[in-house]
Amino acid sequence: MTDFPLTERAALQRQYADGRSLDARSSIYAWQEPQFDLVDLVVERVPTTADRVLDVGCGRGNYLAALAARGHLATGIDLSPGLARASAEVSRAGTGVADASVLPFADGTFDAALAMHMLYHLPEPATGLRELRRVTRVGGTVLILTNGRGHLAEHRRLLGEAAGFDRALVSTDAQFAVEDRPLVEAIFGPVELVELHGLITLDRPEPIVRYAASAEEFYGPQVPMPWPEFLDEFAARAAERIARDGTIQVHTHSGLFIATA
């Protein structure tokens, strides 16, 4: 748990009112090596025999679109009405607004379920895990994608420096990470874990500044100064780091849990 609104419902709804913040953050991965096609990585793990598939926290609808293209009957839910609408437009799948902690489906409704980079936004990730298992039929597949606690650590340390701290800012992923495998296995039993490690190398400050600017709801309450002032300081420090070292390098770490309900 943290003292910051990383899981607070109103903050999440502001942050994800539409897809702009997601787009700003995802753009930084264009500088990552190796490149990972997360949609393909996940969707190929959905059994071809799975008819009904649920995507919890469907976001922009990329996973839903890929599921529909493979012939699955895909359903998406998101806490954000704006993202639910955008997801429906992209995927042509059925979408709705719902809380991942209280899924509006009967037990065993789906043959498979996805939770992509969203469980760390729940006050109690275990509740979300139990709901995923509940709405998936016995023997069905549940796929959970999250980040490791060291993901983008260099970025958060630079944010902390800009805020005047000698520590990193708290990660938006702090609530639920790859390291929480014991929690997943306490609910599902043994799981497979596919880990992904990469390195983002930036020779200009704009991508990392754009990433920071997109996360005001998460990082703003952690800094002791007005948000515009903080962003200016962060941009200056990022530019100084690149001028000094030639690049900024940021390590990435994600993991895909493959569980059986």
C-alpha positions as CSV (number, residue, x, y, z in Angstrom):
1,M,0.0,0.0,0.0
2,T,1.1,3.6,-0.5
3,D,0.0,7.0,0.7
4,F,-0.5,8.2,-2.9
5,P,-3.6,7.8,-5.1
6,L,-2.2,5.0,-7.3
7,T,-5.4,3.0,-6.6
8,E,-7.9,5.8,-5.8
9,R,-10.9,5.5,-8.1
10,A,-11.4,9.2,-8.9
11,A,-7.7,9.6,-9.7
12,L,-7.8,6.5,-12.0
13,Q,-10.8,7.9,-13.8
14,R,-9.1,11.2,-14.4
15,Q,-5.9,9.5,-15.5
16,Y,-7.7,7.1,-17.9
17,A,-10.5,9.4,-19.1
18,D,-9.3,8.7,-22.6
19,G,-6.3,7.0,-24.2
20,R,-3.9,10.0,-24.3
21,S,-2.0,9.1,-21.1
22,L,-1.6,5.5,-22.3
23,D,-0.4,6.6,-25.7
24,A,2.2,9.0,-24.1
25,R,3.6,6.3,-21.8
26,S,3.6,3.5,-24.4
27,S,5.5,5.7,-26.9
28,I,8.7,5.4,-24.8
29,Y,8.9,1.7,-25.7
30,A,9.8,2.6,-29.3
31,W,13.3,3.0,-27.9
32,Q,13.4,-0.4,-26.2
33,E,15.6,-3.3,-27.2
34,P,14.5,-6.0,-27.7
35,Q,11.1,-5.1,-28.9
36,F,8.2,-7.2,-27.6
37,D,4.8,-7.5,-29.3
38,L,2.8,-7.9,-26.1
39,V,-0.5,-8.4,-27.9
40,D,0.8,-11.4,-29.9
41,L,2.6,-12.8,-26.9
42,V,-0.6,-12.8,-24.8
43,V,-3.2,-13.7,-27.4
44,E,-1.2,-16.7,-28.7
45,R,-1.4,-18.1,-25.1
46,V,-5.2,-18.1,-25.3
47,P,-6.3,-21.6,-26.2
48,T,-7.9,-21.7,-29.7
49,T,-10.7,-23.7,-28.1
50,A,-11.6,-20.8,-25.8
51,D,-14.9,-19.5,-27.1
52,R,-15.8,-16.6,-24.7
53,V,-12.8,-14.5,-23.5
54,L,-12.9,-11.5,-21.1
55,D,-10.4,-8.7,-21.1
56,V,-10.5,-6.9,-17.7
57,G,-9.2,-3.3,-18.0
58,C,-9.5,-3.4,-21.8
59,G,-8.0,0.0,-22.3
60,R,-7.5,0.9,-26.0
61,G,-8.9,-2.4,-27.2
62,N,-5.8,-3.8,-28.8
63,Y,-6.1,-7.2,-27.1
64,L,-9.8,-7.4,-27.9
65,A,-9.2,-6.7,-31.5
66,A,-6.6,-9.4,-31.7
67,L,-8.9,-11.9,-29.9
68,A,-11.8,-11.1,-32.3
69,A,-9.5,-11.5,-35.3
70,R,-8.7,-15.0,-34.1
71,G,-12.4,-15.9,-33.8
72,H,-12.9,-15.6,-30.1
73,L,-16.1,-14.0,-28.7
74,A,-14.4,-11.2,-26.8
75,T,-15.9,-9.0,-24.1
76,G,-14.1,-6.1,-22.5
77,I,-14.7,-4.1,-19.4
78,D,-12.9,-0.9,-18.1
79,L,-13.4,1.5,-15.2
80,S,-13.2,4.3,-17.7
81,P,-16.3,5.0,-19.9
82,G,-14.1,6.8,-22.4
83,L,-11.7,3.9,-22.8
84,A,-14.6,1.4,-22.9
85,R,-16.1,3.4,-25.8
86,A,-12.7,3.7,-27.6
87,S,-12.1,-0.1,-27.1
88,A,-15.4,-0.9,-28.7
89,E,-14.7,1.3,-31.7
90,V,-11.3,-0.3,-32.2
91,S,-12.2,-4.0,-31.6
92,R,-15.9,-4.1,-32.6
93,A,-16.2,-6.3,-29.5
94,G,-18.8,-5.9,-26.7
95,T,-17.5,-3.6,-23.9
96,G,-18.9,-2.1,-20.7
97,V,-18.0,-0.1,-17.7
98,A,-17.2,-2.1,-14.5
99,D,-14.9,-2.4,-11.5
100,A,-12.4,-5.3,-11.7
101,S,-13.0,-5.9,-8.0
102,V,-16.6,-6.7,-8.6
103,L,-17.0,-8.2,-12.0
104,P,-20.7,-8.2,-13.2
105,F,-20.6,-11.8,-14.5
106,A,-21.8,-15.1,-13.2
107,D,-19.4,-17.8,-12.1
108,G,-17.7,-19.6,-14.9
109,T,-19.0,-17.4,-17.7
110,F,-15.8,-17.3,-19.7
111,D,-13.3,-19.8,-21.1
112,A,-10.4,-17.5,-20.6
113,A,-9.7,-14.1,-19.0
114,L,-7.1,-11.4,-19.4
115,A,-5.8,-8.8,-17.0
116,M,-3.2,-6.7,-18.7
117,H,-1.2,-4.1,-16.7
118,M,-4.1,-3.2,-14.4
119,L,-4.2,-5.3,-11.2
120,Y,-1.7,-2.8,-9.6
121,H,-4.5,-0.2,-9.7
122,L,-6.7,-2.2,-7.4
123,P,-6.7,-1.4,-3.6
124,E,-6.6,-5.2,-3.1
125,P,-5.1,-7.1,-6.0
126,A,-6.0,-10.4,-4.4
127,T,-9.7,-9.4,-4.8
128,G,-9.2,-8.9,-8.5
129,L,-7.4,-12.2,-8.8
130,R,-10.2,-14.0,-7.1
131,E,-12.7,-12.4,-9.4
132,L,-10.8,-13.4,-12.5
133,R,-10.8,-17.0,-11.2
134,R,-14.5,-16.9,-10.3
135,V,-15.7,-15.7,-13.7
136,T,-13.5,-18.2,-15.6
137,R,-14.7,-21.8,-16.0
138,V,-12.9,-24.5,-14.2
139,G,-9.9,-25.5,-16.3
140,G,-10.0,-22.2,-18.2
141,T,-7.0,-20.0,-18.8
142,V,-6.2,-16.7,-17.0
143,L,-3.5,-14.5,-18.3
144,I,-2.1,-11.7,-16.1
145,L,0.5,-9.2,-17.3
146,T,2.3,-6.9,-14.9
147,N,5.7,-5.2,-14.3
148,G,8.5,-6.0,-12.0
149,R,9.3,-3.7,-9.1
150,G,12.5,-2.6,-10.8
151,H,10.7,-1.6,-14.0
152,L,11.7,1.9,-15.1
153,A,13.7,2.3,-11.9
154,E,16.1,4.8,-13.4
155,H,13.2,7.0,-14.5
156,R,11.7,7.0,-11.0
157,R,15.1,7.9,-9.5
158,L,15.4,10.8,-11.8
159,L,11.9,11.9,-10.9
160,G,12.9,11.7,-7.2
161,E,16.0,13.9,-7.9
162,A,13.8,16.5,-9.6
163,A,11.5,16.5,-6.6
164,G,14.5,17.2,-4.3
165,F,14.6,13.7,-2.8
166,D,17.4,11.2,-2.3
167,R,15.1,8.4,-3.3
168,A,13.0,7.3,-6.2
169,L,9.3,8.2,-6.5
170,V,6.9,5.4,-5.7
171,S,6.1,3.2,-8.8
172,T,2.6,3.1,-10.2
173,D,3.2,-0.7,-10.2
174,A,3.9,-0.9,-6.5
175,Q,0.6,-2.7,-5.6
176,F,1.1,-5.8,-7.8
177,A,4.3,-6.9,-9.5
178,V,6.1,-9.8,-11.0
179,E,7.5,-10.5,-7.5
180,D,4.0,-11.2,-6.3
181,R,3.9,-14.7,-7.8
182,P,3.2,-16.2,-4.4
183,L,0.0,-14.3,-4.2
184,V,-1.1,-15.5,-7.7
185,E,-0.2,-19.1,-6.8
186,A,-2.1,-18.8,-3.5
187,I,-5.3,-18.2,-5.5
188,F,-4.6,-20.3,-8.7
189,G,-2.1,-22.9,-7.7
190,P,1.2,-23.3,-9.7
191,V,1.5,-20.8,-12.6
192,E,3.8,-20.4,-15.6
193,L,5.7,-17.1,-15.7
194,V,7.2,-15.6,-18.8
195,E,9.6,-12.7,-17.9
196,L,10.5,-10.0,-20.3
197,H,13.6,-7.8,-19.8
198,G,14.6,-4.9,-22.0
199,L,16.6,-1.6,-22.1
200,I,15.3,1.8,-23.2
201,T,18.1,4.0,-24.5
202,L,17.2,7.7,-25.1
203,D,19.4,10.3,-26.8
204,R,16.8,13.1,-26.3
205,P,14.8,14.0,-23.3
206,E,11.4,14.4,-24.9
207,P,10.2,10.7,-24.6
208,I,10.9,10.4,-20.9
209,V,9.5,13.9,-20.2
210,R,6.3,13.0,-22.1
211,Y,6.1,9.8,-20.0
212,A,6.3,11.8,-16.8
213,A,3.9,14.5,-17.9
214,S,1.3,11.8,-18.6
215,A,1.2,10.6,-15.0
216,E,0.3,13.7,-13.0
217,E,-2.4,11.8,-11.0
218,F,0.2,9.3,-9.8
219,Y,3.4,11.4,-9.4
220,G,1.9,14.8,-8.7
221,P,0.8,14.0,-5.1
222,Q,4.3,12.7,-4.4
223,V,6.2,16.0,-5.2
224,P,6.5,19.1,-2.9
225,M,6.0,21.7,-5.6
226,P,3.5,22.7,-8.3
227,W,3.3,20.2,-11.1
228,P,4.4,22.5,-13.9
229,E,7.5,23.6,-11.9
230,F,8.3,19.9,-11.2
231,L,8.0,19.0,-14.9
232,D,10.4,21.9,-15.9
233,E,12.9,20.7,-13.3
234,F,12.6,17.1,-14.5
235,A,13.1,18.1,-18.1
236,A,16.2,20.1,-17.2
237,R,17.7,17.2,-15.3
238,A,16.9,14.8,-18.1
239,A,18.6,17.1,-20.6
240,E,21.6,17.5,-18.3
241,R,21.9,13.8,-17.9
242,I,22.0,13.3,-21.7
243,A,24.5,16.1,-22.2
244,R,26.7,14.5,-19.6
245,D,26.4,10.8,-20.5
246,G,25.2,10.9,-24.1
247,T,22.0,8.8,-23.3
248,I,19.6,7.9,-20.5
249,Q,19.2,4.2,-20.1
250,V,16.2,2.8,-18.4
251,H,15.7,-0.9,-17.7
252,T,12.3,-2.6,-18.2
253,H,10.9,-5.8,-16.6
254,S,7.5,-7.3,-17.2
255,G,6.0,-10.7,-16.6
256,L,3.1,-12.7,-17.9
257,F,1.5,-15.1,-15.5
258,I,-0.3,-18.1,-17.2
259,A,-2.8,-19.6,-14.7
260,T,-5.5,-22.2,-14.8
261,A,-8.8,-21.4,-13.1
